[in-house]
Amino acid sequence: MKTSLDPRHKKRQIIIQDLYKIDFHKQRVGKRTKDVIAQKNIVDDYIKKAAKQFPVNKINKVDLAILRLAVFELMIEKKEPPKVIIDEAIELAKEFGGETSPSFINGTLGSILSYEKSSGF
């Protein structure tokens, strides 16, 4: 497991914070955050299909920020193995989210991977 001092973890923490804050007011954000925001419609479509019982506008904002980054990394960027991305998303959910956040994040990302492998989105 990565430590909280891992530079990649620190970068993801900043992106999650930016994605969370941008939902409430406009402000400056980093390049990777802008990349995620630029693909928000595509990313949100994955989330909608994987978590049908939870409309995107009803998902906890922290969980949504974590999901958006993870889905972006999994389905668009594809630079790291899925297991690494999911593990990191779960760690971020433990750090920033609520009690049920880690299992919700894990389940949603697992569904996205399952659908993508079996039938494609």
C-alpha positions as CSV (number, residue, x, y, z in Angstrom):
1,M,0.0,0.0,0.0
2,K,1.2,3.5,-0.8
3,T,2.0,5.9,2.0
4,S,0.4,9.3,2.4
5,L,3.8,10.8,1.5
6,D,3.8,9.2,-2.0
7,P,4.1,12.0,-4.6
8,R,1.5,10.5,-6.8
9,H,-0.9,10.3,-3.9
10,K,-0.2,13.9,-3.0
11,K,-1.0,14.9,-6.6
12,R,-4.2,13.0,-6.6
13,Q,-5.2,14.6,-3.2
14,I,-4.8,18.1,-4.9
15,I,-6.9,17.0,-7.9
16,I,-9.6,15.6,-5.7
17,Q,-9.7,18.9,-3.7
18,D,-9.8,20.9,-6.9
19,L,-12.6,18.8,-8.4
20,Y,-14.6,19.1,-5.2
21,K,-14.1,22.9,-4.9
22,I,-14.9,23.6,-8.6
23,D,-18.5,22.3,-8.0
24,F,-19.1,25.2,-5.6
25,H,-17.3,28.1,-7.2
26,K,-15.0,28.9,-10.1
27,Q,-11.3,29.1,-9.3
28,R,-7.9,28.3,-10.6
29,V,-7.1,24.6,-10.9
30,G,-4.1,22.5,-12.1
31,K,-3.7,21.1,-15.6
32,R,-4.7,17.6,-14.7
33,T,-7.8,18.9,-13.0
34,K,-8.6,20.8,-16.2
35,D,-8.0,17.6,-18.2
36,V,-10.6,15.8,-16.0
37,I,-13.1,18.6,-16.3
38,A,-12.7,18.7,-20.1
39,Q,-13.8,15.1,-20.2
40,K,-16.5,15.4,-17.5
41,N,-19.4,14.5,-19.8
42,I,-17.7,11.3,-20.9
43,V,-16.6,10.4,-17.3
44,D,-20.1,11.1,-15.9
45,D,-21.6,8.8,-18.5
46,Y,-19.5,6.0,-17.2
47,I,-20.6,6.8,-13.7
48,K,-24.2,7.0,-14.7
49,K,-24.1,3.6,-16.3
50,A,-22.2,1.9,-13.4
51,A,-24.2,3.5,-10.5
52,K,-27.7,3.7,-12.1
53,Q,-29.4,3.9,-8.7
54,F,-27.4,7.1,-7.9
55,P,-28.0,10.1,-10.2
56,V,-24.7,12.0,-10.6
57,N,-26.2,15.1,-9.1
58,K,-27.2,13.2,-5.9
59,I,-23.8,11.5,-5.3
60,N,-21.8,13.0,-2.4
61,K,-19.5,15.7,-3.9
62,V,-16.4,14.2,-2.4
63,D,-17.2,10.7,-3.8
64,L,-18.0,12.2,-7.1
65,A,-14.7,14.0,-7.3
66,I,-12.9,10.8,-6.5
67,L,-14.9,8.8,-9.0
68,R,-14.3,11.4,-11.7
69,L,-10.6,11.3,-11.3
70,A,-10.5,7.5,-11.1
71,V,-12.8,7.0,-14.2
72,F,-10.7,9.6,-16.1
73,E,-7.5,7.6,-15.2
74,L,-9.1,4.2,-15.9
75,M,-11.0,4.9,-19.1
76,I,-9.4,7.9,-20.8
77,E,-5.8,8.3,-19.6
78,K,-5.0,4.6,-19.2
79,K,-1.4,5.2,-17.9
80,E,-1.5,3.0,-14.8
81,P,-2.9,-0.5,-14.2
82,P,-6.6,-0.5,-13.1
83,K,-5.8,-2.2,-9.8
84,V,-3.4,0.7,-8.9
85,I,-6.1,3.3,-9.8
86,I,-8.8,1.6,-7.9
87,D,-6.6,1.0,-4.8
88,E,-5.7,4.7,-4.9
89,A,-9.3,5.8,-5.2
90,I,-10.3,3.7,-2.3
91,E,-7.5,5.2,-0.2
92,L,-8.7,8.7,-1.2
93,A,-12.2,7.7,-0.2
94,K,-11.0,6.6,3.2
95,E,-9.2,9.8,3.6
96,F,-11.8,12.3,2.3
97,G,-15.1,10.5,2.1
98,G,-17.7,9.2,4.5
99,E,-18.1,5.8,6.1
100,T,-19.6,4.1,3.0
101,S,-17.4,6.0,0.5
102,P,-14.7,3.3,0.0
103,S,-17.2,0.5,-0.7
104,F,-19.3,2.8,-3.0
105,I,-16.2,3.9,-4.9
106,N,-14.9,0.3,-5.2
107,G,-18.3,-1.1,-6.4
108,T,-18.8,1.7,-9.0
109,L,-15.3,1.3,-10.4
110,G,-15.5,-2.5,-10.4
111,S,-18.8,-2.2,-12.3
112,I,-17.2,0.1,-14.9
113,L,-14.3,-2.4,-15.4
114,S,-16.7,-5.3,-15.6
115,Y,-18.9,-3.7,-18.1
116,E,-16.0,-2.4,-20.2
117,K,-14.4,-5.9,-20.3
118,S,-17.6,-7.8,-21.1
119,S,-19.7,-5.6,-23.3
120,G,-18.0,-2.2,-23.6
121,F,-19.6,1.0,-22.7
